[in-house]
Amino acid sequence: MEKQREERDIQREKGEATRRRRWEQRQERKRLAAQKQEEENRQRRRMDEAFMKEALRQAEKAAALGDVPIGCVIVSQGKIIARGYNRRNADKSVLSHAELIAIRKACRKMNDWRLEDCTIYITLEPCPMCAGAIVQARIPRVVIGSRNPKAGCAGSVLDLLHEKGFNHQADLEGGVLEADCTNMLQAFFRELRQEKNADIGKA
């Protein structure tokens, strides 16, 4: 009888040890998976920031023309395939937004109106026209810098990128180099106001 109890105790201890070992193995797998995901997120963030810097360089070109500094790049398989910057005033055309210019170039490069393997980087949240074009082009991922509280259609005023009634929705990553994108816009409008005040003073 005593021997049977000892054997049961031994078996119970073995069972508990096995369960503890399996639990520890599960926890280790979870830890490693979380670590891997964190590293992938860091790498993606670094890549997003690198491409957004190029979008900011495009925005500087718009500012040099006297247009609102908005820039855009489109990336496929880790390479920039199209660039665009706001030329609305320079071209005297409402269609000359950075996103539309870049999408047009990307479609020519890909020889297709579908940009299903691309990510678009924009310094400012897209307007309804550009958000609609992104959806129409089937672009799967959108990365923006600054929010556009007056006309943004990636969640600020409307959210056309996630409209369930459409046959395409895009993943959105916001706030990438947000301070740089916002500062550029604020500096542009501040300078514009100063020039207007100076003109009024002359008059």
Disulfide bonds with the S-S distance in Angstrom:
none
